[in-house]
Amino acid sequence: MSMNLVFLGLATTASPLFLLVSVLMLAQSQRLREATALAIGWFLSIGFCAATVLLVGSALPQEGGHPNGHLMAALDLLLGAGLALLALRFRRRFQRDPTAAVPKWLDRVGNMSVIVACGLGMFLPPTVLSFAAGNEIVQQHVSVRAEWIFVIVYAAIGSILQFAPLAVVAAQPKRSTQRLLIAQRWLEAHWQQVLMLLFAVISLYLMGKGAYSLSR
C-alpha cells in the first residue's frame, strides 16, 4: 500500500465544505438518513473518479505491460497545476472578502431528501484529488485485482471524516448537538482558508512528484 495513496486519501477526506454541509444537516435536525446518503454519495464519487483514471490508464501506451511512466507523471503535473489554480482562486476570494458568508445553497441542506443528499455528496468531492489517487494507483504497477482493492481502500480513507459526524450523532445524540454547533461555527469561519491551504499543499506535492518522475 503506497503512503502517497494514504496521503491523498487523508487530503480528500479533509474537505471542509463537505464537512460543513454534513454538520449543518445534523446540527439543524439530526437527519441521519440524509447525512448518511450524503456520505455514501461522496464515497461513490471519489471511488468512481479514481477508477476512471485506472480505465484510462489501461488504454494508454504501454511500457513493459504498464502505462508509460512519463505520461502518468505529466498527469500529476497537470492535476497539480489545476489545484494551484483553485488555490489561487480561493486566495483571491478570501483577500477580497475575508468574512464572506458560506454559499447560499447551504441554507437548503436541512430540507433535502435522501436522493438529493446522495446526489449532492457525489457533486461535492474534490475530484482532482480523486484523479490523482487513481493516477497513483496506476503507477504502483500491481495486478488488476490489487488496483481495484486500492480504489476501495482509497475511497474508504477518503471518507473517514464524512462518516465521523454520523458516528458522533449515533453514539451520543443528546451531547452531539453542542459539538456540532462548535464545529459549524469554526467551519463557517475558516472553510475558505482550509480549502486554499489544502489545495496549495497538494498542488506542490503533485507537481514535485510529477517532476521527480519525469527526471528519472
N, C-alpha and C positions, 0 to 999 in steps of 0.2 A: 504493500500500500504506500503510495507516494505521499510524502509530507506536503508537497506542493498542492496535492488534491485536498488534503485535510485543511490546509490554509485557505484555499479557495472556498471550501465548504463553510468554514467559520466566517469568512468575509461575507458570503452570501446570506447567512442567517442573521447577520448583524444589521440588516437593512432597517433603518429607523422608521421609515414611512409605513411599512407593513406593521411593525410593532405598534405604531400609533393607532392604526386602523383597528387592530385586534383589541388593544387596550380600551379604546373608545367604545367598541361594541360590547365588551364585557363590563366596563365600568358603568355604562348607562343602564343596562338591563340584564347583564349576565346571560346573554343569549348564547349558550354553549353550542347549540346545534349550528347556528350560523357561523360562529367563530371557528368551529371545527371544520366546516365546509370551506371557509376562507383558507385555513392552514392546509387542507388537503389540496385545494387548487394550487397553492404555492408549491407544494411537494411535486405535484404532477407537472407543473410548468417547468421547474428547474430541471427535473429529470428528462423531460421531453427535449429541452434545448440542448442539454449535454448529449443525449442520444442522437440528435440531429447531426451534430458535429462528427460523431462516430460514423454515421452512414455516409456523410460527405467525404470523410477521410478515407473510407474504403474505396471510394471512386476516384481518388487522386492517383497520379503516377506513383508506382511502387519502386522501392529500392530494397532488394533482399526480402521481399514479401511484406514490407512495411511501407506506409506512406512516406514520401520524400521529407526528410527532416528539415530541410531548408524552407519548404513550403509551410510546414507547421510552425516553424519559428517566425516566418513572416506573418502568419496569422496572429501569433502572440503580439507582435509589434503593432499590427492593425487594431487589435482589440484594446491594447494599452493606449494607443492614440485616441480611440473612441472614448475611453474612460477619462483621459486627460481633458478632452473637450467638455465632457459632462461636469468634471470638477471645476473647470473654469466658468462654466455656466452658473453653477451654484455659487461660486465665489463672487461673481459679478452681481448676482441677485441678492446675496447677503450684504454686500457692500452698499448696494442701492437702498436696501431696506432691512436692516438687521432685526427689526421687530416684526417682520412680515408674518401675517397670520397663516395658519395651515390652509391647504387647498379647501375651497368651499364645499366640494363634493363630500368631504369628510363629515359634514353635518348630517348626511343621509345614511350613515353606516348603521345607525340604530334601527332603521326600518327595512333593512334588506332582507330578502327571502334567502333560503338556503342556496337556491340555484344561482341567484345574483351574487351572493357572497363567494361561492366557489369560483364563478367567473372573474370576480374582482381579484381573488387570490392568484388566478392564472395571469392576470394583467400586471400585477404589482412587482414581480421579481425583477432584479437587475439582470436581464437576460445576457448582457455582455459577460458577466461573471460566469454564468452557466455555460456559455460558449467556450470560455477559457478553460473551464473544468473539463469539458468534452475534449478539447484540444490536448490537455494534459494527459487524459486517459489514452488518447491515440498514441501519444509519444512514449507511453510505457512499454509498447511492443509486447503485449501479453496476448493470451488467447482470446477468442471472441467471447467465450463464456466469462472469462475474468473481466473483460471490458464491461459487460452488462452488469456484473456484480458491482464493479466500481461505480457505475452510474447510480445504482440503488444506494450504495454507501454514501456517495456524494450528496444525493438528494436527501438522505436521512440526516447527515451532518448539517446540510444547508437549511434544514427545517427545525432544528433544535429549539431556537428561540421563538419560532412560530407556534409551536405546541406548548411552550413553557407556560404562558398565561392560562391556558386551558387547565393544565395540571394544578396551578395555584388555586384557581376558582373551584375546581372539582374537589381538591383536598380540604380547603378552608373557605367555603363560600361566604361565611359571615365576616371573616377577617380580611378577605381579599379586597374588599371594596376600597379601603383606605390605601392599601398598597398600589392598587390600580390607579387611583387618583393621583398619587405621588408620581408614579411613572408617567401618567398622562401629562401632567404639568411640565415635567422635565423634557419629555419628547417634543411637546409643542414649542418649547423654548429653544431647543437645540437640534432639531432634526436636520435643518439645513447644514449646520456645521459638521454634523456627523457624516452626512452623505458626502459632503465636499472632501473631508479628510479620508473617508473610506475609498472614494474613487481615486483620489490622488495617490494614496499609498499603493493600491492595487495596480494603478497605471504604471507607476515606477517599477513595480515588481515584474509586471508582464513585459515591459519594454526591455528591462535588464535581462530577463530570462531569454527573450527572443534574440537580443543582440549577442548574448553569450552563445546560444545555439548556432547562430549564423557564423560565428567566428571559428567554430570547431571544424 
